Amino acid sequence: MSEELAKIEKPEAKKFEGKRKLYLVPLVYSFERAPEEYTEKYARYWNQVNQHLLNLESKMGSVNLIYHESVTLDGDKGLEIMQKLNSLSCEIAKDRCQSGAKLVVIEDAELTEETMDWERHLMMGFISSKVARTVSELFSEASRKRFEYISTRINETLGKNETAILFIRENHRIQFPPDIEVFSVVPPVLDEINRWVREQYQTVEEESAEEPENDTEHKHEESGE
């Protein structure tokens, strides 16, 4: 069950007392040499996430557990990994840990690494459709096992009347246990970020499509044709 954040008022929050609650935060990453227009949206996104979480916590109590994708160690070591992955989600996690929350590992290291490796291969592209299909199937199978493992870990670690934050990318396929109330934390600026990313991909694809034609024209000019 997923609840709209803006619709939860303090009196209504009483109906969730005693239940397991999960605040689902889509992970947005920065990258090396990110342009200023993206960096601004990225910073604004995480500021809005934190404000939304504070709003939820004021109505339904403090967070007990922190879950974060790709983190395979708990405690301070896990926070160090998180800092390298995403410094702004790490800041939010650190604040909650200082208030008594615990960072809990929900990833299996081997499954996580396998999924990431297959994903990297897919992003490289293939000449052979057979190889592409095989790698795609292997990626899908590893992803399925990974998400099943994450779901099991959440079910095992999130206790009655406890609340957790889960930081994970939007394209996840986790099936949450039916007795967990899931609250999606989706700041308005996320649409801007997704639109910006789509536009960048579209620009790259258009430029790539033009390259063969430009190369041909250049060769004709050099040969005098």
C-alpha positions, 0 to 999 in steps of 0.5 A: 500500500502506498500513501500520498505524502501530502495527504497525511495529516497528524490526526489521520496518522493515528491509523498507522500506529502500531504498523510497520512503515516505510518511507520510500525515497527515490535515489538521485545521484550526481556525477563527475563534471555535472553541469551547474543546471543539474547540480542545482536541481540535485541539491534542491531535490535532496533538500526537498526530500529532507523537508518531506521526511521531517514533515512525516516524522513530525506526524508519525514519529522518528525513524528507526532504521535506514536502508540504502541500496548498494550498501553492504556493511552496517554501522560507520563502515556502511555510512562511509560507503554511502558517503562515496555513493551519494553524499546528500542521502548520507547526510540525511541518514547520518542525521537520523543515526545520530538521533538513534536510527540504525543503518541496516544492510538489505543487500547481498554483496554478491547479488549486488555486484553481479547485477551491476556487472550485467548492467554495465555490459548492457550499457556498452551495447552489442553487435550480436543480438544473441549476446544482447539477449543472453546478457539481458536475461542474465541481468533480469535474473540477477535483478529479480533475485536481488530484489527478492532478497531486499524484500526478505531483509526488509521483512526480517528487520522492520519490526512492529510499530517501526519506521524505516527509510529506503533509499533506492533508484526509481526503477526497482521492482521490490514487492513489499510485504503487504502489511508494510505501509509504504509512503512515497517521498517524491519531491516536485523537482524530481520531474524536472530532473527526469526531464533533464536526463531524458533531454540529455539522452535524446541529444546524445542519440541525435548527435550519434545518428548524425556522425556517420553522415558527417564522416562520409561527407568529410571523406568525400571532401578529402578525396575531392569528390 
